[in-house]
Each structure stands twice: as structure tokens, then as C-alpha cells.
Amino acid sequence: MSSTSGSTSGRGPLGAPLLTAGAGALLGLTLGLALATAFDRSTTPAADGLTGVTLPALRLAVDVTGTAVVGLSVLRLLLRTGRPPHGGEAATAAKAAAAADRSAARAALAAAAAWALLALVLLWAQAGAAAGAGLWISLPRLVEYLAVVPAGRALLVVVGAAAACGVAVVLGRRRESLRREALIVALLGTAALPLTGHASVTGLDTLAVTSAAVHAGAASIWVGGLGAVLLFVAPRRGLAARVLPGYSTVAGWCLAAVALSGLLGALIRIELEFSALYSTGYGSLILAKTIALLLLAVFGARLRFRIVPGVARHQGSGLAVWASVELGIMLAAYGLAAVLAIA
């Protein structure tokens, strides 16, 4: 079969990326909770487990589903802008791209629905924890929480963004311009919580908010894009040769943005007191995220300079294995970040 076709002859088990992602997220969440409680006894889970375990787990789920929507939106754009095939194989390659696009659209619609639902559950849980009522919070108390706490209103923004993305996916089947708008709305949704979270508790609000928005957006494009490519492009070797180089370039810029914005945000948060990095739970979580980022830089470099060129030449490579491990490390960092957001 031609190398530029939508062949799935290189198809591996699609469960592998999901398995490594799930394992990474669970590992990151567990490690984050362990580090937080080891240093800061005030973060020990409450009797009902809501504050200590449930809220970080829900926050992780919201972040992951939002990232999935962003990544699938990025993929659908890449499928339209990737390097076009040449010769008589163009029609076959176009069919492969169309099939991948339809699958990505269905996944984006499901992810958007899950994102909205999980955001509502997190809102309810956060309001219950703040009121000391657990999950049995009354509607008036919930309304009061929304009126007082910016993070509650941010979750409503997330719900709205998720709903808008779902509508854009449905309408985008006929209006190509909505693909770009869907990505923008999804990015706004992923930035809503960081903008009202730990970035707002410092005296450098503008700088902190900017770094938080850049960090959230770049991470969601990078991580979500990799997951989408692994699930819907990597099994089709010819399509991977067309799409992967474009994603690799985007990922490189996202890595730089995540690193710089994360460094700036951490320095603002600890107020340049570097002793906090090894004397507090928050600092230990920052160090753990830094280690994860360094590992990702190593994996990303190998993918960009060793594996992607081979894929572009339609040669066999370890794309699925290396990228799946990288995705697992990314989700571990997401688990750590979820604990950071609640701490």
C-alpha cells in the first residue's frame, strides 16, 4: 500500500495512549496529595474526603476534558492545513483526513459534554466544601457562593465555553470558519479557572494573570494536541507524515511558553523566597512539576529531531511508544497541577 495513503497498517492498540495517560494522571494526583499533606498538615483530607481528595480529582477531570477539547480542535485545524500529498494519491489521503476529522469531531463533541458536566459537579463540590455542607449544599447557599467566590463564576464560564464548543462542532460540519472559533473559545474556557485561582492571590495581579493564561493555553494545546494526534493520526501512517511535522512545530513553541510562564508564575507565587521550594508542600509540588517538564523536554527533543523526520519520510519509527510515554508524563504533571490549584 502506498505510503501516503491513509493506511492503518501501522496501527497499534489505541488503548495504549489512554492507559498511559490515565496511569500518569493517577500517579501525578497521588504524588501531589502525598507531597501536599507531608509538608502542610492543613491540607490533610477532611473527614468526608471532599476537600483533600475529591476536589483535586474533580479539578483534574475538568482540566483533562478541557484539554481534550482544545487538542481535538487543534487537530481538526491541522488536518486542514497539513502538507498536501502529491500525485494521484491525493484523493486517498483526503479520504483518510476526512475520516480522521469525523472521528475527531465526534470525540470533541463528547469531550465538550463531559467538560460541561464535570465543571458543574466541581462547582457543586467546591460550594459545598466552602459552606461546610459537603455535597448537600442548598441552592441558596450555592447562589451565595457564586456571588462571592470568583472561582465559582469561572466554572460557569467553563460550562458556557464547553457548550459553545459543542455547538461549534455541530455547526462546523458545514462552516469551516467555526473550527478556529471553537479553538479560541476552548482556550478561554481552559484559562478561566487559572485566571481566578492562585494567580489572583498575589500583589502582581496583571503579571500573574497573564502568566497563568499563557501557561494554561499553551499546555492545553501541547498536551491535548499530542493526545489527539496519537489517537486519530498516528494509526494512519500516511496521515501522520502529513500532520505530525506541523504539530511538532506548534509543540516546540508551547513547550517554551509553558516553561517560561510556569517559571514566572512560580516566582510570583513564592514571592522569590526560594526556601519555600523545599520547605512547603506548594514548593515541593513546583519542583515535581519542574522535573516532569524537564523529562518532557527530553522526550520532545527526541520526537522532534529523531522520530518526526522518520515519520515524514514514511519510515517506521517508535512514534506510538515514545509519544504515549510522553503523554503519560504530561498527565502526571496535570495531576500535580490539580493539587496545586486546590492547595
JOURJO-V864832 format. One line per field, one symbol per residue. phi: phi as a letter, one per 30 degrees, with the letter a starting at -180 (. if undefined). psi: psi as a letter, one per 20 degrees, with the letter a starting at -180 (. if undefined). burial: + if it has 24 or more other C-alpha atoms within 12 Angstrom, else -. Layout:
# JOURJO-V864832
phi = ???
psi = ???
burial = ???
This chain:
# JOURJO-V864832
phi = .ddcddecdcdcddddddddddddddddddddddddddccddceededidddbddddddddddddddddddddddddddccddddcidddddddddddddddddddddddddddddddddddeddddddddicidcdddddddddddccdddddddddeddddddddddddddccddddddddddddddddddedccddcccdceddddddddddddddddddddddddddccedcedddddceeddeddddddedddddddddddddddhicddddccbddddddddddddddddddddddddccdeedddcicdaceddddddddddedddddddddeddd
psi = qqijrkqkhjpaoiighhghgggggggggggghggghhhniijpqrhjjgghggghgggggggghghgggghggghghhhirpqrqbijggghhgghhghggghgghhgghgghggghhgghggggghghijjbjkqrghhgggghhhohhghhhhggggggghggghgghihhohhigghggggghhghigghhjciijjrimgggggghgggggggghggghgggggghighinghhhhhhghghggghghhgggggghggghghggiljnihihjiqhgghhggghggghgghhgghggggiggghgghjkqqrkgggghggghghghghhgghggghh.
burial = --++++++-++--+-+++-++++++++++++++++++--+--+-+----+++++++++++++++++++++++++++++++-++++------+++-+++-++++++++++++++++++++++++++++++++--++-----++--++--++++++++++++++++++++++-+-----+++++++++++++++++++++++------+++++++++++++++++++++++++++++++++++++++++++++++++++++-++++++++++------+--+++++++++++-++-+++-++--++--++++++-+-++++++++++++++++++++++++++++
